[in-house]
């Protein structure tokens, strides 16, 4: 549990959640649990912006961090705190802070580490908004960003030969499913004085443990697998207590990307079934990847869990399964890709992922549209590429839908 200074507790709220000694499935259901004086079974939703004090003296002490009293839900909230503590237990980190979205988590994790004159080194294959933050926003604040091919340790060594404040890694990458050797890069980064931030969205907390590979900070868009049903936006940053308390928390408090208590409750409910869903996601995705590999109309199929993935051995050394994303290329460019997408009936066109429903998108014209053709090519994103987030439907029905669409393409 976090210290009382950073985790307020009001009289009438009983902490009953399990601790580090609990096993994974138990942490997912009961980690960080608090019950009010009403003794509810399901976590309570504390939909309140503020809190009252018994006296002016109590309010003064709260603002001076001399008592454990909630102050304002932009700072902390009981429902949000339960989600943060459950995620920290799950990830094995000392502390966590939730944010309104995944991109708020990425931005806050980096901005709380750098200042003008610092430099960031990042893998180049990134989600479009992450690339925008690093390539366009950071330089406005006097922070240099150096991009490297995340697969090439030689490029990492060269870039990290100079003092660096932060390293940003996305592995597997969105959408080209490139893998970064997190452990090797973390060693180079720490020698350069950098903190390593890993966006672990595609792998989820269940398939990859960045902290054990040497990472310092882990970020998630909890909108994806953690919610898992396309209902709510959210994000979270996890790391050591000192980083969270001294660097991240002040940034979040004063810039305000707070997670709604309602959305935190949805994330708590999502965590309860995360292990079950991710196992089915992975099983379905592995089957669909193998099925697609047999289709002659496809130019390539990428899935980290498949032996044909060019970095399969590294992926399986870092991950316990291949994940829920399959990326593939049709043979005849954008028009063929669009005909394929438009012919699908079961799989829906959407840029979200990690949903119970199977979703598909054309990255070059959606999530990575604003990148130049040269940058897209550098990241391995062609006009023929589509990214499939495999859901929980019966895989035989998904295969039938894909075959129908391939005929149209």
Secondary structure, 3 states (H helix, E strand, C coil): CCCCCCCCCCCCCEECCECCCCCHHHHHHHECCEECCCCCCCCCCCCCCECCCCCHHHHHHHHCCCCCCCCECCCCCHHHHHHHHHHHHHHCCCEEEEECCHHHHHHHHHHCCCCCCCEEEEECCCCHHHHHHHHHHHHHCCCEEEEECCCCHHHHHHHCCCCCCEEEEECCCCCCCCCCCHHHHHHHHHHCCCEEEEECCCCHHHHECHHHHCCCEEEEECCCCCCCCCCCCCEEEEECHHHHHHHHHHHHHHHCCCCCHHHHHHHHHHHHCHHHHHHHHHHHHHHHHHHHHCCCCEEEEECCCCCCCCCHHHHHHHECCCCCEEEEEECCHHHHHHHHHHHCCCCEECCCCCCCCCEEECHHHCCCCCCCHHHHHHCCCCCCEEEEECCCCCHHHHHHHHHHHHHHC
